[in-house]
């Protein structure tokens, strides 16, 4: 009897927590389908105003679809490069043993202790100088490269890949070397397929971080045609009379890519976060 009561209590608590977790998304969709007047009245019923909010959003002078395209390009390129560079670094730190390995790794970890706010001014000055160097203009201020370049080799991702590589069976590497595979082939053909759950978790985290990045793009991207979605959505809410329906429509559309990436990777996500090499 006590087990039945405990199970019932557990289901009640989980149900309440689920409702609390889902309510912000439910309310976001409700607001996106209603005009601002209904939103201010506190309606919780779906309306028929979504297409009107969408037309108003696309007709605004903030160029929402241009920002959507910029965000997609930055997030996809950042995630792709981060997977290659950070996984190579994490794999190398764990597999290849050198005298200075731990010193270098600890220096990388120490960089995690520095808040980004302390780096903003030096980074702004550094990337501003890149604009005057022809070969580095593509990563100068007001370019997508300036947002991408600082996110492709973060200390967290290198640490994440190294910790997960500890669970990788090293016997596979020795067997591949005996079979005559070079180090690059071992990484591509043995390590990467085995660690697909780790890559899936890293892709979800990196894509969402890049997709939601606000502070550095706010500083680095100064032209209206270079802005990303978080900057546009912030601008929508800064007017004297914000159109809540239009703002929530923008947020609903902006949520779709992150949700798609998560649902595509969800089968491997938990295993990757817990450090398992099993898919």
PESUL-V840223 format. One record per residue. N is the residue number from 0. OMEGA is omega in whole degrees, 0 to 359 (none if undefined). D_FIRST is the distance of its C-alpha to the first C-alpha in Angstrom with 2 decimals. Layout:
n=(N/N)
omega=(OMEGA/OMEGA)
d_first=(D_FIRST/D_FIRST)
This chain:
n=(0/1/2/3/4/5/6/7/8/9/10/11/12/13/14/15/16/17/18/19/20/21/22/23/24/25/26/27/28/29/30/31/32/33/34/35/36/37/38/39/40/41/42/43/44/45/46/47/48/49/50/51/52/53/54/55/56/57/58/59/60/61/62/63/64/65/66/67/68/69/70/71/72/73/74/75/76/77/78/79/80/81/82/83/84/85/86/87/88/89/90/91/92/93/94/95/96/97/98/99/100/101/102/103/104/105/106/107/108/109/110/111/112/113/114/115/116/117/118/119/120/121/122/123/124/125/126/127/128/129/130/131/132/133/134/135/136/137/138/139/140/141/142/143/144/145/146/147/148/149/150/151/152/153/154/155/156/157/158/159/160/161/162/163/164/165/166/167/168/169/170/171/172/173/174/175/176/177/178/179/180/181/182/183/184/185/186/187/188/189/190/191/192/193/194/195/196/197/198/199/200/201/202/203/204/205/206/207/208/209/210/211/212/213/214/215/216/217/218/219/220/221/222/223/224/225/226/227/228/229/230/231/232/233/234/235/236/237/238/239/240/241/242/243/244/245/246/247/248/249/250/251/252/253/254/255/256/257/258/259/260/261/262/263/264/265/266/267/268/269/270/271/272/273/274/275/276/277/278)
omega=(181/178/179/179/180/179/178/179/180/180/179/180/179/178/179/180/178/179/179/181/185/187/179/178/177/182/178/180/179/181/181/182/181/173/183/182/180/180/181/176/178/180/176/180/179/180/181/189/186/182/177/177/180/179/178/180/182/180/181/183/180/175/184/184/175/177/178/179/179/180/179/181/183/183/182/180/179/181/181/181/180/179/182/187/184/178/175/180/180/178/182/180/184/188/184/185/176/184/186/185/184/178/179/181/179/177/178/179/180/179/177/181/183/179/183/180/180/183/188/183/177/179/179/179/181/182/175/178/178/180/181/179/187/185/182/182/184/175/178/179/180/173/177/180/180/178/184/192/184/184/187/179/182/180/181/182/178/177/181/181/179/180/179/178/177/179/181/181/184/179/178/179/180/179/180/178/178/179/175/179/175/187/179/179/178/180/184/190/182/185/186/178/180/185/185/178/177/178/181/179/180/179/180/182/183/181/181/179/180/182/183/183/185/192/182/174/178/181/189/185/186/180/182/181/179/187/178/185/180/179/180/180/176/179/179/183/185/180/181/179/183/176/187/179/180/180/181/174/177/181/178/180/181/181/188/181/179/180/179/179/181/183/177/185/191/181/182/191/183/179/179/181/180/175/179/178/180/180/none)
d_first=(0.00/3.80/5.39/5.12/6.35/8.65/9.89/10.65/12.37/14.22/15.49/16.64/18.48/20.00/21.09/22.77/24.46/25.64/27.17/28.87/30.24/31.51/32.99/36.21/37.04/36.32/38.54/41.19/41.52/41.58/44.36/46.29/46.53/47.81/51.05/51.10/51.57/48.25/46.52/47.84/46.45/42.92/42.31/39.10/40.40/42.21/45.97/48.93/50.83/49.81/53.08/55.12/53.34/53.94/57.63/58.06/56.48/58.75/61.76/61.30/63.76/61.09/61.24/57.52/57.96/60.31/57.69/55.08/57.48/58.17/54.47/53.91/56.93/56.01/52.33/53.15/56.07/54.25/51.21/53.46/55.68/52.81/51.13/54.42/55.60/52.37/51.11/54.56/54.49/50.99/51.89/55.20/53.79/51.34/53.52/57.01/57.50/60.35/61.32/60.80/57.62/55.25/57.76/57.97/54.21/53.72/56.37/54.47/51.25/53.18/54.16/50.53/51.01/53.79/52.63/54.09/55.61/57.91/59.12/59.86/63.44/64.55/63.03/64.77/68.09/67.64/66.78/69.58/72.05/70.82/72.27/75.74/75.36/76.01/73.88/70.86/71.11/68.15/65.85/67.73/66.46/65.77/64.88/61.61/62.46/62.11/58.44/57.75/59.55/57.53/54.15/54.82/54.46/51.99/50.93/47.25/47.75/49.89/47.29/44.51/46.51/47.51/43.98/42.84/45.98/44.81/42.29/45.12/46.28/49.81/50.77/51.11/53.81/55.72/55.54/56.82/59.68/60.66/60.75/63.22/61.24/62.44/60.15/60.06/59.15/56.39/54.89/55.14/54.32/51.88/50.28/49.75/48.08/45.78/44.74/44.11/40.59/42.23/44.91/42.42/40.57/43.98/45.30/42.47/42.87/46.68/47.05/44.80/46.57/49.95/49.02/47.86/50.62/52.40/54.28/56.66/57.52/58.27/60.84/62.18/62.39/64.95/66.22/64.44/64.59/62.77/59.75/56.19/53.37/51.85/55.36/55.89/52.55/53.30/56.73/55.27/53.30/56.24/58.37/58.94/57.33/54.64/53.70/49.91/49.60/52.06/50.44/46.99/48.67/50.20/46.87/45.13/47.91/47.87/44.16/44.67/46.30/43.67/40.87/42.75/43.24/39.57/38.34/41.02/39.94/36.17/35.60/37.39/36.64/33.48/35.07/38.24/36.68/34.85/38.10/37.32/40.30/38.25/38.55)
